[in-house]
Amino acid sequence: MASRGLGQIGAGSAAVSHESFLRHKSYRWLKIATLLCLVSLVAYIFADVQPRPNGGSWLGYTLGTIGALLILWLTLLGVRKRAMTPGRWSLKAWTSAHVYLGLSLIIVATLHTGFQFGWNVHTLAYALMMLVIISGIYGISVYALLPGELSDNRVEMTKPQMIEAVRKVDQQLQISAQPLAIEDSELVLASVDTDPFKAGLFRRLSGHYPNCGNRRALREMRRRLTTATGEEADNLETIVGLLERKELALSRIRRHLRIRAMLEVWLYVHVPVTFALIAALLAHIISVFFYW
């Protein structure tokens, strides 16, 4: 009985430790965020604001204050990540709150505006906030879907092992290219010098490498193999086989880089736009109180 009890406890602990931040504490922060949205909606519907609800009414100031405080608090996640602590305010709980309360801003901030938009700093702050939220939704989506795809692509190989696979083929290519004609040998050796990691962000995201030395050498060696005979044909066939192996290894590496880039690219939007949002929010608040 004792060992069975310990086993059940261990299984329960494992289940808790692997609980997604989205499901943290049975969706506690989703429920809190939903309640906040419902209260805001009810207040907006039944508030007696004349001539119509707007950001300058008591309701607008209330919702605006809630929204501004939420935005400032949400930006603290980056600071919070530097302190790993368990418990009620663990990083998982904080991240869960960050996601759901961040989504609740769509309702809270929109009701704060009273659906009045224009070419001004107030609408700019709102637009930046929506851009931050949309980029955050993208980030959540890719982190939910792509890690498994990244693992499948690696086929139980680590990144250094994938690099080592390419290096070994390169060594064989350098040896096998020696009997070739000078022009062919230079073409093959040029493919050896190709750095699979020397690519910008957009190249990695697209997965398109039009100037790939290996692909160019493979295409040319296949063409020459069709007219070669005897020992030359044997040498070219060996080269083509090695280039094909390298092409598969490079494809795996580039797919790895593409998935990694997709996991990281949203931060190039999310973080800078968040700082822009804070600046616009301060301008919004200052201008409101200056003209109040």
KOLNU-982507 format. One record per atom (N, C-alpha, C, CB): x, y, z. Coordinates in steps of 0.05 Angstrom, whole numbers, padded with zeros to 5 digits, always signed. Each point is the difference from the previous one (the first is absolute). Glycine has a CB too. Layout:
XYZ...
//
This chain:
+00017-00024+00000-00017+00024+00000+00017+00025+00000-00036-00025+00024+00058+00024-00008+00018+00023+00002+00013+00007-00027+00008-00011+00048+00002-00011-00061+00013+00005-00026-00020+00009-00021+00034-00035+00011-00058+00024-00010-00021+00009-00019-00006+00030+00005-00019-00047-00002+00017+00055+00027-00006+00028+00006+00022+00018-00010-00025-00015+00040+00051+00006-00036+00022+00016-00009+00000+00003-00030+00027-00014+00039-00035-00008-00053-00002+00000-00029-00020+00019-00009+00014-00047-00001-00038+00048+00014-00021+00018-00007+00009+00029+00004-00034-00035+00011+00048+00040+00011+00010+00027+00006+00020+00008-00021-00007-00007+00049+00025-00011-00056+00020+00006-00021-00013+00006-00027+00032-00029+00024-00053+00013-00031-00014+00005-00025-00014+00027+00001-00006-00049-00007-00006+00055+00030-00013+00026+00003+00019+00023-00002-00034-00021+00028+00058+00018-00016+00020+00021-00001+00010+00004-00028+00013-00011+00047-00010-00011-00062+00009+00002-00027-00020+00015-00017+00026-00042+00005-00052+00035+00000-00021+00013-00016-00001+00030+00005-00027-00042+00002+00031+00049+00024+00000+00029+00007+00024+00014-00012-00023-00011+00042+00047-00003-00041+00024+00014-00010-00001+00004-00030+00025-00021+00037-00041+00004-00052-00002+00002-00029-00025+00015-00008+00026-00042-00004-00039+00055+00023-00024+00015-00007+00007+00024-00016-00023-00016+00042+00009+00021-00064+00005+00023-00017-00007+00026+00015-00010-00028-00041+00024+00049+00034-00006+00026+00013-00028+00010-00008+00049+00011+00000-00058-00021-00023-00027+00008-00009-00022-00013+00018+00017+00006-00047-00010-00029+00057-00020-00015+00017+00006+00003+00030-00006-00033-00037+00024+00050+00044+00009+00003+00027-00023+00002+00020+00042+00022-00017-00042-00039+00037-00020+00001+00022-00028-00001-00012+00032+00025+00029-00037-00043-00048-00026-00004-00012-00010+00026-00012-00010-00035+00033+00027+00048-00049-00007+00025-00015-00008+00022+00019-00014-00028-00038+00028+00031+00061-00006+00021+00019+00000+00027-00012+00019-00028+00036+00002+00035-00051+00002+00027-00011-00018+00005-00023+00047+00001+00015-00055-00022-00029-00020+00003-00021-00027+00008+00013+00024-00034-00029-00030+00021+00051-00025+00007+00014+00000+00029+00011-00005-00049+00012+00028+00057-00001+00002+00027+00010-00002+00020-00022+00029-00016+00038-00015+00011-00060-00001+00018-00023-00028+00001-00012+00048-00010-00010-00062-00013+00009-00027+00000-00011-00019+00016+00018+00009-00045-00020-00005+00042+00047-00016+00015+00019+00004+00030-00004+00002-00038+00032+00024+00046-00036+00006+00028-00004-00014+00011-00025+00044-00007+00023-00044-00009-00044-00013+00008-00025-00030+00003+00003+00037-00023-00026-00049+00004+00040-00029+00001+00005-00008+00024+00016-00001-00050-00003+00016+00055+00024-00006+00024+00017+00002+00025-00016+00017-00024+00041+00004+00026-00058+00004+00023-00017-00023+00004-00019+00050-00005+00004-00059-00017-00016-00022+00001-00019-00026+00008+00013+00023-00035-00027-00028+00024+00050-00025+00007+00015+00001+00030+00007-00004-00048+00018+00027+00057-00008+00002+00028+00008-00004+00018-00025+00032-00012+00037-00021+00004-00059-00002+00016-00025-00029+00001-00009+00047-00013-00013-00061-00010+00014-00028-00001-00010-00019+00016+00018+00010-00045-00019-00006+00043+00045-00020+00012+00018+00009+00027+00012-00014-00046+00011+00038+00055-00017+00008+00026+00010-00015+00022-00014+00046-00018+00010-00055+00037+00006-00015+00023-00011+00020+00023-00006-00042-00013+00027+00054+00011-00050+00020+00019-00009-00012+00015-00024+00039-00028+00017-00039+00054-00015-00012+00017-00021+00022+00017-00013-00044+00001+00025+00042+00004-00051-00020-00011-00018+00004-00029-00008-00005+00046-00017+00029-00056+00021+00007-00028-00006+00025-00007+00015-00022+00002-00045+00027-00027+00050+00025-00008+00014+00024+00009-00015-00023-00040+00019+00043+00051-00005+00025+00009-00012+00022-00001+00020-00026+00030-00031+00050-00026+00021+00024-00001+00017+00001+00021+00021+00023-00020-00037-00038+00042+00033+00001+00022+00019-00021-00001+00022+00018+00027-00036-00035-00048+00036-00020-00003+00021+00011-00014+00024-00035-00002-00036+00019+00000+00057+00009-00014+00024+00006-00030-00007-00026+00031+00030+00009-00042-00047+00005-00028-00008+00025-00002-00017-00050-00009+00001+00054+00028-00019+00024+00000-00016+00025+00002+00016-00026+00020-00036+00026-00002+00057+00024+00002+00017+00004-00025+00016-00008+00049+00003-00013-00061+00006+00002-00025+00016+00012-00022-00017-00039+00013+00028+00028-00018-00051+00010-00021-00018+00028+00007-00010-00047-00012-00013+00052+00038+00008+00027+00008-00009+00021-00005+00022-00021+00034-00029+00014-00028+00054+00019-00005+00022+00006-00029+00003-00018+00041+00023-00003-00058-00025+00004-00029+00002+00018-00009-00023-00045-00006+00022+00039+00015-00046+00015-00008-00023+00029+00009+00002-00041+00002-00027+00046+00023+00035+00027+00010+00003+00016-00016+00020-00016+00046-00013+00004-00051+00036+00013-00016+00021+00007-00028-00010-00024+00027+00036+00005-00039-00051+00004-00027-00010+00024+00001-00020-00049-00011+00005+00050+00030-00022+00022+00002-00020+00027+00003+00015-00031+00021-00034+00032-00004+00053+00025+00003+00015+00008-00025+00015-00010+00049+00005-00010-00063+00006+00006-00024+00015+00009-00022-00020-00033+00012+00036+00020-00014-00059+00007-00021-00019+00028+00003-00010-00048-00002-00014+00058+00026+00012+00028+00004-00009+00021-00010+00019-00016+00040-00025+00007-00046+00050+00019-00010+00020+00007-00029-00003-00018+00034+00031+00005-00048-00050+00006-00028-00004+00029-00005-00006-00047-00007-00016+00059+00025-00001+00028-00003-00007+00018+00001+00025-00010+00020-00044+00003-00002+00063+00015+00002+00025-00005-00025+00017-00003+00050-00001-00022-00059+00001-00008-00023+00016+00015-00026-00008-00045+00022+00007+00051-00024-00033+00013-00024-00010+00028-00004+00012-00026+00005-00042+00037+00016+00052+00027-00002+00012+00000-00011+00028+00013+00039-00028-00037-00043+00039-00002-00010+00027-00017-00025+00000+00005+00046+00020+00007-00070-00019-00015-00025-00001-00008-00008+00028+00026-00014-00041-00052+00016+00047-00010-00007+00027-00026-00016-00004+00021+00041+00021-00025-00060-00002-00025-00016-00001-00023+00014+00014+00028-00042-00002-00051+00029+00003-00022+00011+00016-00020+00015-00016+00031+00002+00038-00047+00014-00024-00022+00015-00012+00009+00018-00022-00024-00002+00043+00048+00015-00039+00010+00018-00021+00024-00012-00014-00017+00039+00027+00015-00065-00033+00020-00013-00016+00001+00012-00028-00005-00043+00027+00026+00037-00042+00001+00011-00027-00023-00011-00017+00050+00003+00004-00058-00028+00001-00022-00011-00015-00026+00015+00006+00022-00045+00000-00027+00051+00025-00024+00015+00007+00001+00028-00012-00004-00026+00043+00028+00039-00041+00003+00027-00011-00005+00000-00030+00033+00011+00037-00022-00031-00051-00003-00001-00029-00030-00005-00007+00047-00018-00005-00060+00001+00020-00029-00005-00005-00016+00026+00004+00006-00047+00015+00000+00062+00006-00013+00025+00005+00006+00020-00023+00002-00008+00050+00023+00008-00058+00009+00018-00022-00017-00005-00025+00047+00001+00019-00051-00026-00026-00014-00007-00025-00029+00008+00002+00031-00038-00007-00045+00029+00028-00029+00005+00002-00007+00028+00006-00005-00047+00014+00020+00060+00004-00006+00028+00006+00007+00018-00024+00008-00008+00049+00013+00000-00064+00007+00014-00024-00022-00001-00020+00048-00010+00008-00061-00014-00012-00022-00002-00018-00024+00016+00009+00016-00046-00012-00020+00048+00039-00023+00015+00010+00002+00029-00007-00004-00033+00038+00028+00043-00044+00004+00028-00007-00015+00007-00026+00044-00001+00022-00049-00019-00039-00015+00005-00024-00027+00011+00007+00024-00037-00024-00037+00025+00044-00027+00009+00008+00002+00026+00017-00016-00048+00000+00033+00047+00020+00002+00023+00018+00008+00026-00014+00013-00032+00037+00008+00030-00054+00010+00024-00013-00020+00010-00022+00047-00015+00009-00059-00004-00022-00020+00008-00021-00024+00014+00012+00015-00039-00028-00024+00029+00051-00023+00013+00013+00009+00027+00012-00019-00045+00011+00044+00047-00003+00011+00025+00010-00002+00022-00022+00031-00025+00031-00026+00017-00056-00001+00020-00022-00028+00009-00007+00041-00021-00018-00061+00005+00026-00027+00006-00008-00003-00003-00030-00005+00031+00040+00022-00046-00052+00000-00004-00030+00003+00026-00015-00030-00039+00007+00046+00057+00005+00006+00026-00013+00029+00000-00007-00037+00024+00025+00043-00024-00051+00028-00001-00009+00005+00024-00018+00001-00050+00004+00024+00057-00007+00008+00022-00017+00030+00000-00005-00039+00027+00017+00049-00007-00031+00028+00002-00005+00013+00016+00022-00007-00002-00050+00012-00012+00073+00011+00014+00023+00016-00020+00017-00038+00032+00001+00051-00022+00020+00017-00017+00016-00016-00021+00015+00031+00038+00005-00057-00032+00001-00017-00019+00014-00005-00026-00016-00022+00039+00024+00015-00034-00050-00004-00023-00018+00027-00014-00006-00040+00023-00020+00061-00008+00019+00027-00012-00004+00006-00020+00023+00016+00042-00024-00021-00034+00049+00005-00017+00022-00017-00026-00002+00011+00040+00029-00036-00036-00037-00018-00023-00003+00010-00019-00022-00039+00029+00015+00048-00017-00038+00009-00017-00022+00026-00015+00008-00020+00033-00033+00038-00020+00047+00024-00013+00009-00006-00023+00019+00025+00043-00006-00045-00037+00024-00008-00021+00019-00011-00025-00015-00011+00036+00034-00005-00032-00055-00011-00022-00015+00022-00015-00015-00043+00025-00005+00063-00010-00005+00023-00013-00013+00016-00017+00019+00002+00038-00032+00001-00029+00056+00014-00015+00021-00016-00026+00006+00021+00042+00019-00047-00039-00017-00017-00023+00007+00000-00020-00023-00029+00029+00029+00027-00020-00054+00000-00018-00023+00027-00015-00002-00032+00031-00024+00054-00017+00029+00026-00013-00001+00002-00020+00023+00021+00040-00022-00033-00034+00044+00000-00019+00023-00016-00025-00007+00005+00039+00032-00028-00035-00045-00016-00023-00008+00016-00018-00019-00042+00027+00005+00056-00014-00023+00018-00016-00018+00021-00016+00016-00007+00035-00037+00019-00021+00056+00020-00013+00017-00011-00024+00014+00023+00043+00006-00047-00041+00006-00012-00022+00014-00005-00023-00019-00022+00032+00032+00012-00025-00056-00007-00021-00020+00025-00016-00008-00038+00029-00017+00060-00015+00010+00023-00014-00009+00013-00016+00022+00008+00035-00034-00009-00025+00059+00012-00015+00021-00017-00025+00008+00020+00042+00017-00045-00042-00025-00018-00023+00005+00004-00021-00022-00033+00030+00023+00040-00021-00047+00000-00018-00023+00028-00008-00009-00042+00020-00014+00061-00001+00013+00026-00005-00013+00020-00017+00015-00009+00042-00022+00010-00041+00049+00021-00016+00014-00002-00030-00008-00001+00032+00037-00023-00043-00040-00003-00028-00008+00011-00004-00028-00040-00005+00030+00034+00024-00048+00010-00001-00028+00030+00002+00000-00043+00020-00017+00054-00004+00034+00029+00003+00002+00013-00026+00009-00005+00049+00011-00007-00062+00008+00010-00026+00010-00001-00021-00021-00014+00012+00046-00008-00013-00061-00004-00020-00022+00021+00004-00022-00049-00003+00010+00055+00028-00016+00019+00006-00021+00028-00009+00007-00028+00039-00013+00035-00037+00039+00027-00007+00008+00005-00030-00001+00000+00040+00029-00021-00057-00028+00002-00029-00002+00020-00010+00021-00011+00001-00049+00007+00008+00074+00017-00008+00022+00029+00008-00003-00030-00038+00007+00035+00059-00024+00027+00011-00003+00001+00027+00013+00006-00025-00043+00016+00030+00057+00004+00027+00011+00010+00018-00022+00009-00019+00046-00009+00045-00041+00010+00019-00020+00030-00005-00006-00033+00034+00016+00050-00039+00004+00028-00007-00007+00003-00025-00017+00014+00022+00043-00032-00042-00038+00001-00024-00015-00008+00005-00030-00010-00027+00042-00009+00045-00046-00008+00007-00027+00023+00014-00015-00048+00004+00015+00062+00013+00000+00023+00014-00012+00023-00020-00006-00012+00042+00025+00016-00061-00007+00021-00020-00004-00006-00018-00024+00009+00000+00050-00035-00005-00055-00007-00017-00023+00008+00014-00026-00039-00019+00026+00035+00046-00027+00008+00015-00024+00030+00001-00002-00041+00028+00004+00055-00025+00018+00029+00002+00000+00012-00026-00011-00001+00032+00039-00010-00055-00031+00011-00026-00009-00004-00003-00030-00010-00020+00045-00013+00028-00055-00004-00001-00029+00019+00019-00015-00048-00011+00008+00053+00034+00004+00019+00019-00012+00028-00012-00002-00027+00038+00018+00035-00053+00002+00026-00013+00000+00002-00020-00023+00004+00007+00050-00026-00022-00053+00000-00020-00022-00001+00013-00027-00024-00032+00030+00011+00055-00032-00001+00014-00025+00027+00011-00008-00047+00012+00009+00063-00002+00011+00026+00010-00006+00019-00022-00011-00007+00034+00037+00004-00058-00027+00016-00022-00009-00010-00010-00028+00009-00014+00048-00035+00012-00050-00011-00011-00025+00002+00019-00024-00031-00026+00028+00035+00052-00022+00002+00020-00021+00027+00001-00013-00035+00027+00023+00055-00039-00010+00028+00002-00010+00004-00011-00028+00014-00003+00047-00027-00020-00054+00004-00011-00027-00015+00015-00022+00007-00044+00021-00024+00063-00014-00016+00014-00020+00016+00021-00015-00040-00008+00028+00030+00016-00050+00012+00022-00015+00000+00025+00018-00015-00019-00045+00034+00037+00040+00003+00024+00017-00025+00015+00003+00048+00003-00014-00063+00002-00008-00024+00015+00000-00021-00013+00018+00010+00017-00046-00013-00044+00043-00020-00015+00016+00008+00000+00029-00011-00028-00040+00037+00024+00045+00010-00001+00027-00005+00027+00015+00036-00034-00015-00031+00056+00001-00004+00026+00012-00030+00004+00007+00040+00018-00025-00057-00028+00008-00029+00003+00004-00009-00016+00025-00007+00007-00049+00018-00031+00051-00007-00017+00024+00012+00012+00025-00001-00041-00029+00026+00050+00028+00012+00011+00024-00013+00027+00009+00043-00022-00014-00054+00036-00006-00015+00024+00007-00024-00006+00017+00016+00022-00042-00028-00045+00037-00024-00009+00015+00008-00007+00029-00022-00017-00042+00048+00008+00045+00009-00006+00027+00003+00025+00017+00025-00039-00019-00019+00061+00007+00004+00025+00014-00027+00014+00008+00043+00005-00025-00065-00017+00016-00026+00012+00007-00006-00002+00030-00017-00012-00046+00011+00034+00058-00007+00001+00029-00030-00002+00002+00042+00027+00012-00053-00050-00002-00029-00003+00002-00013+00020+00019+00006-00048-00011+00009+00060+00028-00011+00018+00020+00003+00030-00007+00009-00035+00035+00004+00040-00058+00005+00027-00008-00024+00010-00017+00050-00007+00000-00071+00015+00015-00025+00009-00013-00014+00019+00019-00004-00043-00027-00008+00063+00015-00015+00020+00016-00027-00011+00009+00023+00036-00025-00037-00020+00040-00025-00008+00012-00020-00007-00022+00009+00028+00040-00012-00011-00060-00020-00005-00021+00007-00024-00017-00010+00049-00001+00035-00054-00003+00009-00024-00014-00008-00025+00016+00038+00025-00022-00033-00024+00047-00007-00023+00017-00030-00005+00001+00041+00009+00028-00056+00013-00026-00029-00003+00001-00011-00012-00026-00002+00039+00031+00012-00030-00054-00010-00010-00026+00010-00028-00006-00001+00047-00016+00024-00054+00027+00012-00026-00007+00009-00002-00029-00030-00020+00034+00033+00043-00047+00008+00001-00028+00029+00010-00002-00047+00009-00014+00065-00026+00002+00028+00006-00002+00008-00003-00030+00009-00016+00048-00014+00037-00064+00005-00002-00029+00029-00002-00007-00041+00026-00006+00059-00017+00023+00029+00000-00006+00015-00023+00014-00003+00049-00006-00012-00070+00013+00012-00022+00014+00022-00014-00018-00043-00007+00026+00068+00007-00016+00022-00012-00015-00004-00030-00004+00030+00035+00017-00041-00048+00003-00004-00029-00002-00020-00007-00021+00011-00005+00048-00033+00020-00049-00021-00005-00020+00010+00006-00028-00035+00012+00034+00051+00009-00037+00011+00007-00026+00020-00022-00009-00005+00049+00010+00022-00059+00008+00018-00022-00007-00015-00025-00007+00035+00020+00030-00055-00027-00015-00016-00024-00005-00013+00001-00027-00008-00005+00049-00003+00028-00055-00014+00003-00026+00020-00004-00023-00033+00032+00021+00057-00020-00019+00020-00002-00021+00012-00028-00002+00010+00049+00007-00005-00062+00016+00011-00027-00001-00020-00020-00012+00028+00012+00041-00053-00008-00035-00021-00017-00012+00000+00003-00031-00028+00003+00043+00031+00022-00051+00000+00006-00029+00024-00014-00014-00024+00044+00008+00047-00042+00005+00024-00011-00012+00000-00031+00001+00025+00042+00013-00039-00052+00007-00001-00030+00003-00014-00012-00024+00001+00005+00050-00020+00009-00062-00016-00011-00022+00017-00005-00025-00039+00024+00018+00062-00011-00020+00017-00003-00024+00027-00014+00006-00022+00041-00020+00027-00045+00046+00026-00012+00008+00000-00030-00004+00006+00037+00034+00018-00048-00037+00004-00029-00003+00024-00009+00016-00021+00002-00046+00022-00028+00050+00023-00012+00012+00005+00010+00029+00019-00006-00045+00007+00010+00050+00009+00008+00027-00011+00028+00008+00041-00027-00006-00044+00044-00014-00011+00027+00006-00029-00003+00010+00030+00021-00035-00045-00039+00022-00028-00004+00009-00001-00011+00028-00013-00008-00048+00031-00010+00054+00001-00011+00028+00006+00022+00020+00015-00044-00018+00005+00061+00012+00007+00022+00018-00024+00019+00004+00048-00004-00014-00060+00012-00009-00023+00018+00002-00023-00012+00015+00014+00021-00043-00019-00047+00039-00021-00013+00015+00004+00001+00030-00008-00030-00040+00033+00026+00048+00007+00002+00028-00005+00028+00011+00035-00036-00006-00026+00056-00010-00004+00028+00008-00030+00007+00002+00043+00012-00023-00058-00021+00004-00029+00006+00000-00013-00013+00025-00001+00002-00051+00009-00026+00058-00011-00013+00023+00006+00015+00026+00004-00044-00023+00021+00054+00025+00008+00016+00023-00015+00027+00001+00045-00023-00001-00047+00035-00022-00014+00026-00001-00030-00003+00008+00032+00016-00036-00044-00039+00028-00028-00005+00007-00002-00005+00030-00008-00020-00045+00027+00006+00057+00000-00003+00029+00002+00026+00014+00020-00045-00006-00002+00062-00004+00004+00026+00012-00026+00017-00003+00050-00002-00009-00063+00000-00014-00024+00015-00005-00022-00007+00021+00011+00002-00050-00013-00028+00056-00019-00008+00020+00007+00011+00028-00009-00042-00027+00035+00041+00033+00010+00010+00026-00005+00030+00002+00034-00036+00003-00028+00051-00025-00004+00028+00000-00030+00007+00002+00041+00006-00028-00058-00021+00015-00029+00004+00002-00009-00002+00028-00006-00017-00047+00016-00003+00061-00008-00004+00028+00010+00024+00017+00002-00050-00005+00022+00059+00001+00011+00022+00015-00017+00026-00006+00047-00021+00000-00052+00025-00025-00015+00024-00008-00029+00000+00010+00030+00004-00040-00041-00027+00040-00027-00002+00012+00001+00005+00030-00013-00033-00035+00034+00024+00048+00005+00005+00028+00002+00030+00005+00023-00044+00006-00007+00058-00023+00004+00029+00002-00027+00015-00005+00048-00006-00014-00063-00004-00005-00026+00013-00007-00019-00002+00024+00007-00011-00049-00009-00012+00061-00018-00003+00022+00009+00017+00024-00011-00047-00015+00038+00048+00020+00010+00016+00021-00006+00030-00005+00036-00034+00008-00033+00042-00034-00005+00028-00007-00030+00006+00005+00038+00000-00034-00055-00018+00027-00029+00004+00004-00007+00002+00029-00009-00025-00042+00024+00011+00059-00004+00001+00029+00010+00027+00011+00004-00050+00003+00015+00062-00016+00013+00024+00011-00009+00026-00012+00038-00028+00010-00048+00027-00035-00005+00024-00016-00020+00018+00013+00012-00024-00041-00032+00012+00055-00021+00017+00012+00011+00019+00021-00033-00036-00009+00055+00028+00022+00012+00018+00020+00012+00025-00013+00010-00040+00028-00003+00038-00054+00011+00024-00013-00022+00021-00004+00034-00029-00024-00059+00020+00026-00023+00018-00001-00010+00006+00028-00012-00017-00046+00008-00004+00061-00013+00003+00026+00014+00018+00019-00017-00046-00007+00043+00043+00010+00016+00015+00019+00003+00030-00008+00024-00042+00012-00014+00048-00037+00002+00028-00007-00026+00015+00000+00039-00013-00027-00060+00000+00017-00026+00013-00001-00011+00005+00028-00010-00021-00045+00017+00003+00064-00008+00004+00028+00012+00026+00011-00004-00050+00006+00029+00055-00012+00013+00025+00009-00013+00024-00013+00043-00024+00007-00050+00021-00033-00014+00022-00014-00027+00004+00012+00024-00011-00042-00037-00010+00050-00027+00002+00013+00003+00015+00027-00014-00043-00022+00034+00037+00037+00003+00014+00026+00004+00030-00005+00021-00041+00020-00005+00048-00040+00004+00028-00006-00026+00014-00009+00047-00010-00013-00062-00004-00005-00025+00011-00009-00021+00002+00023+00009-00019-00046-00008-00001+00063-00019+00000+00023+00006+00024+00019-00003-00051-00004+00028+00056+00009+00007+00023+00016-00008+00026-00013+00039-00026+00019-00035+00028-00045-00009+00024-00015-00030+00002+00002+00039-00003-00031-00053-00019+00029-00029+00000+00001-00010+00010+00027-00001-00039-00032+00013+00028+00054-00008+00008+00027+00006+00029+00005+00008-00047+00016+00016+00056-00023+00008+00028+00005-00018+00019-00015+00047-00015+00007-00053+00008-00032-00017+00018-00016-00029+00001+00011+00028-00010-00040-00037-00012+00050-00027-00001+00012-00002+00018+00024-00006-00047-00016+00026+00045+00034-00001+00017+00024+00007+00029-00005+00012-00041+00026+00004+00045-00047+00007+00028-00007-00025+00015-00011+00047-00014-00010-00063+00000-00005-00024+00013-00012-00026-00006+00016+00022-00003-00044-00019-00011+00067-00024-00007+00016-00012+00025+00012+00019-00045+00010
//
